[in-house]
Every structure is written in C-alpha cells, then in structure tokens.
C-alpha cells in the first residue's frame, strides 16, 4: 500500500477506541480516531458514567431516609430531577473535558463524521478516504428491543431515554433483569417509584454467578422491588395512564412507563464490514484472542465482538491491540 495517513486508524471513539488511540500514541504511533458523536461513546455519555451518577444520587436519597438511626434528623421532601440531572450531566461534562484534553495532548487526530470501511486499510468519512497501516473497528452498540415491541420514547423507552427523564415516574415495568435493568430499577426505587422487573430467564443478572443473583434478589425483596423471573414478555399496549404489559400466562402489569432493557446489539450495519470481507456472525465481528479479524491488519474491539458488552472489556482490548 502507499504511505498511509496513519499507523493506526480507529473507527469509533468509545472505551475500546479511545483506549487504543491513547496507548498507540503513547508508543509513538500516528493515530486517526473517527467518531460521529462525542469522544467517549456509550459508556461516557449514555451508559456507565451517567448511570453511576444516578446510582450515587439514589444512594444519597436512601441515606437521607435512614439518617435518623444515626441520630441525624434529615427529611427527604422529594427528588428534584432537574438537580439530579444537573449533577449527572456535570459528572459527564468533566470527564468528557478531561478525555478531550488527553486526546489532544497525545497528538491524536480526531476525524469527526460518520466513518465506513471502504477497503481493508481504508475508512471513508463523509466522502473523504483515510488510510491506516492498521485499522481497528470499534463502532460500539445500540439499545436492543424485541420483535414487535416498538419504542415510542414516551411510554416505552430505552435506557438512553430513561437518562433524560425530567421527573420520577410513579411506577415502572423494567423489561430485562440484566445489569442495565437492575441499575435503573434500583435508582427509581430509591427515588420513590414502584418497580417491577420482568425477566424471561430463571434469575436476575443471569450472566453472573448464581450466588450473586441470589444476593441481589434478597436485597431487592427487602427494598420492595418486585421481580418476576422465568416470565417471558408477550405484549404491551398504551393506556390513558401509561402502559399495560402482558406476560406469558396472561397476567397484566400496569405502570406509567415500560423500560426496555433487553441488552445491546452491535453497531455494524451499513459500515462496510461485510462488503470488505470481515468475518461476521449475527452482526458481531469475529475476532481471535488477540482481537484480530480474518483480514490482515484489521482488528476489532469492544461491543461489536462476541462476549460481555462491558466498558472495561473494551478498554482492556483497546490497550491490548495497541
């Protein structure tokens, strides 16, 4: 190939992409980092960081309620979601500013726009082609739904929309008892909502070990967070006051909102991976234990690779690849 624009060209600036970029730059390589949104991706803006900020606010609410047992007379008059959201957004903003500074300080070239793999060592961004001696695919994930379950953004929402709520719902059905669903269930209960989790598999957080599931279920029972495991979802319809969720067996659960938290899918459609011959399976990019795809010099990290879709996994893969 002709002299490339970069030693390493990375498509996606989430946890895996920016970790790879920083490490590669630290090793003296020239790096191009393609991102259509904000640096930091899902984890920083609509995932791990804002949800942990909400969990911290929820913990403060719980501690306020329980303060009297420590001789402190404090009352919780309600949750001001404008204030909670300001705190959450402030946490994200500070970390985003820090990450932006790190990227700039390492001399990494940020290429803003929608990128597409147009050759084994080429990414085209809004009509302009960039070449890399090595290419790293790190395009991330999106909130999944179920067949026939439409997200309207008002009564039936995803985790990303849940982060933007300006008031605490009176009641919520959480569809999915994995990590995301359980986090939001915990937050909303701490803020005073009635919460019911519906999970098709036999236990909450089914990807974790059974002892962890049992401990979480005990804690949720104590906090009066209802959950129905081994209960597949059937349908949902909107009502005057919210939603009516029908589960297998015909039971109907009514609530103000339905949060769909059934996992995340890989963002790979339309990005040229198939056309360039990248080996794929159900939308995921196949990579070996060294994050190598079947194409020489092309790697894949993060949520697009089969396995746990967790930020620290993508971060570790990004560092490893570099």
N, C-alpha and C positions, 0 to 999 in steps of 0.2 A: 504494500500500500504506500501511497505518497505520504509525505510527512503529515502526521495527524495534527489536529488543532490542540489535542490534549493527550497526556499519557493515560489519564483515566477520565472517562465521560460517564456521568451518572444520571440516570433518568428517574427522578424522584428525590425530594429533599426531606423525607421523613426520618425516623430514627435510624433506619438502616442506611439510607442515602447520605445523610449529613455526617454520620459516624465514619463512613467510608471516606468521604471527602476530607474530613479533618485529619484522619490518620494518613491518608495518601499525601496530603500536603505536608504533614509533619515529616514524612520520609523524603521530601524533596521532589515529589512528582507534580506535574502541572495537572490541574483538575478543573473540569467543567461540570457544573451542577445545574441540571434542568429542573425547573419547578413551575407549575402553572398557578399555584396558590402561594401561601406563605411558607417560609422556611420552618421546618419543624413537623409539618404534616399532621396526620390524625392525632398522634399522641399529644402533641403540644397544644393543639387548638381545639379539638373536639373529642378528645379521648382521655388518656391517663391524667394529664395535669389538671384540666378543669374539673373532672370528676373527683379527684383527690382534694381539690379546694372545697368542693361541695361537702365532701365527707368530713373535712375539718370543721366547716361551719356547723354541720349536723352534730358533731361531737360537742361543740360548744353549747349548742341548744340542749343536748342531753345533760351535760354537766350543770347547766343552769337549773334545770328541773330538779336535779339531785343535790343541789348545793346545801340544802338545809341540814342534811345528815352530817355535814362538816361544820355546822354552826354558822353558816353563811346564809343570810336571808336574801335570796335573789328570786325574782319572778320573771317568767317568760311571757311577755304580753302578746306574743305573736312573732312570726317570721317575716321580716321585710325583705322580699325577694329582690327589690331594687338594690338594697345594700349588699345582700349576698352575692348578687351578680356583679356588682362593682368590685367586691373583694376578689371573686373568681377571675374576672377579666383583668384585674390588676396583677394577679399572680402570673397569668398567661403573658401579659404585656411585658413584664420584667424579664421573664425567661426568653421571650422572643427577641427582646432587645439585646440580651446577653449572647444569644446564639448568633444573631446577625453580626454582632461585633467580632465573635470568634471566626466566623466565616470570612469576613472582610480582612481581619488581621492575618489570616493564613494565606492570603493572596488567591483565594478560590474564586473562579469566575462563575457568577450566578447568571444563568440564562433564563430569563422569565418568559413563560409561554408554554403552550401545550406541545410536548415532545412526542415523537413517534419513531420507532425503529425502522429505518428505511434501508439499512444494509447491515451486514454483520458487525461493522465497526462505525456505523453512521446513525446519528439521531437528527431528525429534521424538526426544527422548532418554528412553527408559524411560517413555513416556506423557506427557511434557511437551514442548510445542512451543516452539521458539525461532525468531525471525525475524531475517534478516540482509539489509541493503541489497544486499550482495554475498555469494554463497556460493561457497566453494572446496571442491571434492571432492578429498580426499587420503587415501583409505582403504587404500592400500598393496597388498601382495601376500602370497601364501602359497607354500609349497613344493609344486611340482607333482609328480605321478607319471606313470606311463604306463598306458594301458588294460590292465586285468587284472593290474597289479602292485600288490599290497596292502602297505601299510606296517604292520608289526606293532609297531614301536617297540622291538624286541628284537634280532632278527637282520637285519631290513630296516628301515633308519632314514633319516630326513631329516637335513638339516644342523642343524636345531634340536635334534633328539635327540642328534646327534653332539656338540654342545657340552656335553651333560650327562653324557657318559660318565665313569665313575669309575675306569676303568683303560684302559691302552693295548691295543687289540686286537692279537693276534698277526699277523693278516692281514686285509686288506680288499679288496673289489672296489668301485671307485668307478664308478658308472654316470653318465657325463656328464663330458666333458673341458672344460667351460667354467671360468669363474673360480672358482666355488664348489667344484667337484670338484677342481680342481688345487690350491687352497689346502689343503683337507683332506688330499689325497694327500701334499703336501709336509710338512705338520705331522706326520702319522702316520709317515712315513718317517724324519723326524728323531728321532722318539720310539722308533724301532726296529721298526716294523711292516713286513711285506711288503705292498706295494701294487700293484694292477693297475687301471689306468683303462680303461674300455670306452667308446669314443666312436663314434657312428654316422657322423659326418662325417669328411672326409679328414684333419683335423689337430686338434691340441689348440687350445684357445681360438679356435675358428673365427670368432668375431665380431671378432677382432683381425686386424691385417695379417699376411701370410704370414711375413715376416721375424721377427716376434715369436713366432709359433708355432714356427718352426724353432729359435730360440734357446732357448725353453722345453723343447722336445723334447730338444735336446742336453744341457741341464742335467739333465733327468730321467734320461736314459740314464746319465749319469755317476754319478748318485746311486742307480742301480739301481731306479728307479721304472718298473715295466713299464707299457706302454700299448698298446692295440690300437685304432687308428683305422680308419675305414671299416668298422666292425664293429657292426652293429645287435644290440641285445639281443633275445632270444627269450623266455626264461622263467627263473624262479628257484624252487627248492624248498629247504626247510629240511632239514638233516641233523642227526645226533647232535652233530656238532662245529661246525655253523654253517650255511652256505648253499652250494648248488651252482648256479652261474649258467651257463645255456646261451646261447650267442651264435649268430648266423647262421653256418651251416656245420656246426653240431652240436658244436663244441668246448665243453667244460665247464670252468669255472674255479671251484675250491673255495676258500672263505675263511671266516673267523669271522663277518664282517659284510658286508652289502651297503649302501653309502651311495647313496641315490637323489638325484642332483644334476642333474636334467634341466631345471632352470630354475624360474621362478616365475610364477604366474598372478595376474591382478588380482583383488582383493577387491571385487567389485561385486554379487554375487548377493544378493538379498534386501534391498538397501539403498534400493530405491525409484527408482533411476535410470531404469530402463525405464518405469515407470509415470508418471513425470513428463515423459517425452518426451525424455530426454537421448539424443543420438545415440550408438550403441554399435556395436562390431564385435568379435564373438567374446569378449565380456566386457570389452573395453577401452573406455574413454570416448574418443570422438573430440574432439580439440581442435586449434585452429589454432596458428600460430607465436607467438601471444600468449596461449596457454593458455585461450582462450575456447571454451566448448562452443557448441552451437547454441541454447541458451537464454540470453536476455539476462541479464547479471549473474551467470551461473553459470560458474565456471572449474574446470579440472581440472589437477592436477599430480602428478608422481611416477610410481610404478609402474603406475598404472591407465591411463596414457596410452601409446599405442604408441611404442616406441623402446627405447633402452637402459635397463634397470632398474638404475640405479646411484644411490647416495645423493647424490652431488654434483649429478647432473642434477636430482633432485627439489628439492634445496636451492636451486639456481640458479633453477628455475622458481618456487619459492615466493617468493623475493625479487623476481623479475621481476613476478609478478602483483600483489604488494603495491604 
